[in-house]
Amino acid sequence: MTALVIAEHDNASIKGATLNTVAAAAQCGGEVHVLIAGHNAGPAAAAAAQIAGVSKVIHADAEYLAHGLSENMAAQVLAIASNYSHILFPATASGKNIAPRVAAKLDVGQISDITKVISADTFERPIYAGNAVATVQGTDATHVITVRTTGFDPAAATGGSAAVETQTAQADSGKSTFMGSEIAKSDRPELTAAKIIVSGGRALGSAEKFNEVMTPLADKLGAALGASRAAVDAGYAPNDWQVGQTGKIVAPQLYVACGISGAIQHLAGMKDSKVIVAINKDPEAPIFSVADYGLEADLFTAVPELIKAL
């Protein structure tokens, strides 16, 4: 058995989600190969070759692969799919865009969002917003899988010495064209990769208060800023800060939840955090059920005091 990991990269370096996916692939048994499809992506291929546990890197290079358009990426995967028993993608926006196309073309069932590998054909995945865990068994010859990256510790980025093999790029599908992107720039860590996240909820009351109370705490801790869906819907924080089932799934070393009651959808996105600190004046708030440390207090008093103490 050999597993193929579809790497996420920026043509120069490997994104962290790839390392978690490699770790999941290694647990499926057999060798692990990594596909780097991009444009002028030699540095990314070289970085992939250094990942511990990877035995081969397949590098396909073409201008129309530069931005990971799903039609072209799927064609590139399908060209070599017959060589693999497992094809794994990170369960990110990109991975969830490409994987279903590959599964449909191979006429196999996709196994989505796995958090544990039990055996080569049996996996665990959360359902009902994480309230239950389903054990699923694939019966197809090829398993197309998306990996919830928070469920696996990342493979070491160094220590490997895989061979890099050049693969002919498949022809441009012509079905889509990259027109441009608007990327929010921030000095803070990316939310899904941050080791510390400070998150605010609807209790903050306004965008001004959110900024006034949460930003100094995030600055003090060197943390990324997150928010509950209620806070985002109310306009207190931008969409890309939303943590939860319909936002981003995170698992930092430290998650500080301020004024977040802990709706099931929010808990689904952060309950795998290593240490959870909750500040809420409602003693019955569900967030306390998953918190390692809970402070029953008014956040407008407690957070400034916490900042002073730090």
N, C-alpha and C positions, 0 to 999 in steps of 0.2 A: 504494500500500500504506500502511496505517495500523496502528500497533500500539497496543494498550490495555494499560496496566500497572495491575494491581489493587494499590492502595497498602495498606501496613500502617501503622496510625497508632493513636493513643490518643484520637482526637477533638480533640486540641489541637495535636499536632505529628506530623511524619512520622518514622517509624522508619527507621534507617539502611539496612535491607535494601531499602527502596523505591528508594533512590538507585542502588544497584548494579543493580537490575532495570531502571531507566530507562536506564542505560548500555547494558545488553544490548539493550533495545528499539531504541535509537537505531542500533545496528549492523545491525538487520534492514532498514533503509531506510525511507524515508517518514516521515510525521509520528508523533509520540508523544503519546498522550492518557493521562491518569491518572484512574482512578475512585476517588473518595473516598465510601465508603458508611459512614455512621455516624449518630450522634445529637448534635445541637448541634456538628457537626464543621466549622463555618465556619472556625475558625482553622487546622485541618488542610488544608482546601481552599486557603486563602490561602497556606499554606506550600508546598503542591504547585505552585501557580502560579508560585512563585519558582524552581523547579528548572530549571536550564539544560537546554535542549533540549525542554522540554515545550511543546506548542502549544495544548493545551486541557485543562481540568480539568472532569470531570463529577462533580457533587456531588449525591448522593442522601441525604436525611435522614429518618430515622424512628426512633422509640424502640426498635423491635425490631431495628434495625441497629447498636445501640450496641456490642455485644460481638462482632460479626463471626461470628455463627452461620452455619455453612457452608450450610445449606439456604437461608436468606434471601440470603446473599451470592451464591450460585450463581444464584438467580433474578434478582438484580439485574444480574449479568454477562450472563446469557442474553438479557435484554431488549434489550441493545444489541449483542450479539455479531455480528450480521449486518453491522455496519458496519466490521468489522475483519478484517484478514488474519492478525494475530498477537495472541494474548491471553497475557500473561506474568504469572506470579506468582513471588514469591520462594519458594525451596525451603525454607520454614520450616514449622513445625507447622501454621500457619494456611493457608499457600499449598498445602501438600500435602493439606490437608483439602478445599479448595474446588475446586482444578483438576480432579481426576478426575470430579467431579460435572458440571462444565461440559463436559469432553471427552465423557463418556458421553451427555449430553443432545444434544450436537451430532453424535454418532456419528462422532467422529474419534479418531485415535490421539494419545495424549499423549506429548510429548517431554520427558523428565524430567531435571532436574539438569544442565542444559547449563553448560559452562565456556567455550565459545567459539562465536562466530557466524562461520561460513565464508561463507555467503551467505544470502539470504532464506529458503531452504528447507533449508539444510544446517548441521548443528551438531555440536559435539563434546561428549561426555559420558563421565565415567569409569565403568569397569566393573571387576568383580573387585577390589573394595576399592581402586580407584585404581591397580591394577597395569597396567591397559590402558586405552586411550582409544578409544572407538568413535566413528566418524563416522556420523551418522544423517541421512537425508534424509526429510523429510515430504512426502507426496503429497496430503494433504488440502487443501481450499480454505482452511480455517482452521487455523492452527497453535496448539495449546494447549501452553504451555511453562512449565516451572518452571526457575528460574535459581539455580544454586549461587552465592550472592552473593560467595564468596571468589574466584571466577573473574573478576570484573570490578571495575575501579576505580570508585568511586562517582561519579555525576554531581554537579556542583557544586550545592549546596543553594540558592545565590543566583545572580542574574544573569538569570533568566528573567522573562517577563511574560505568562504564558498567560491566556487568557480563562477565566472560571469559568462553566460552564453548569449550571443546575439541572435535575436529572432527577427525574421522579416515582418515588417509592419503590414497589417492588413490594409486593403484599400479604404480610402475615406468613404464612409457610407453616404455622405452628402445630405443626410436627413436633418442635420442640425449644424449650426454655426455658432461659434463663440463670438459674442458681440462686445462684451465688456463686463466689468464687475466694479461694484462699489464696496470697498472693504473698510469697515470702521477701524480706525487706528487708535490704539490705546497703549499706554505704558504699563498697564496691568497685565498679569498673566492671562492666557486664554482660559475661559471658564472650564472647559472639559479637561484641561491639562494642569490646572492650578493645584498646588498642594494645600492651600488654605483658601476657603471661600467664606465670605461674609454676606449673608442673605437677609433681605428685608421683606416685610409683608405689608398687608393693607393697613395695619395698625399705625403705620407711619403717617398716614393722613394726607400727604401731598408730596409732589416731586421735590419741592423745596426742602421739606423736612427729611425726605429720604436722603438727599444729597448732604444736608447739614449734619445728620446723625451718623449715616453709614459710611460716608467717604472717609472721615478722619480715622475710623476704626480700621477700614481696609488699608489705608495708608500706613497705619501703625504696624499692622501685621504683615504688610506686603502681600495682601490678599486680592483675589479676584472678587468682583461684586456680582451677586446673584439676586434674584427676586422670585417671589411666588407669582402664580398666574394672576391672583387677585390684584397684586400690586402693579403688574404689567397692564392688565385690562383697565385699571384705573388711571393709567398714564403716569405712574410714579417712576417707572423704569422702562428702558427700551426692551423690545421683544427678545433681542439676543442675550438678555440676562436671565431669561425665564428658566427656572429649574423645575423639572417635574415630568410627568408622563407625556405631556404635550410640549415640553420644552427640552432641556438638555439633561441627560443622565450623568450624574457626577459621583465621584467617590474620592474626595480629597482626604488628606491626612486629618484635617480639621475643618469642620463645617459649623459656622456660628449662625443660628437662626434667630433673628430679632423680630418680634411681633408677627410671627408666622404661627397660625393655629395648628397647622399640620394636616391639611386635607389629604385624603388618600392619594390623590394625584401628585401632590408635592412629595409625599413620603416615598413614592415609587421612584422618584428621581434622585434621592439623596440618602436613603437609609443604609446604603453600603459604605458610607463614609466611615473612616476609621474611628474618629472621635467626633461626637455631635454635642454641641452646646446650644441649649435653648433658653432664650429670655422671653418670658411672656407673663402678663399679669393675671391670666386666667389659669387657675390651678388644674382645670379640667381639659386644658388644651391637648389634643392628641399628640402633638409634637413631643410632649414629655414622655410618651410611651416608648420612643426610640432614642431619646437623648441619653447620653452618658452622664452629662451634667446639666441640671435644670435650675434656673433661677426664676422664682416667682416674683417679678418686680416690673415696675413701669420702665419700659425701655428708654424713655426720654431722661430718666434719672440714672438708670443702671449703665447704659452705654457710655455716657460721658465719664462716669466714675471708673469704668473699666479702662477707658483710654488713659485717664490720669494714672491709674495703677500700673499700666504697661510702660 
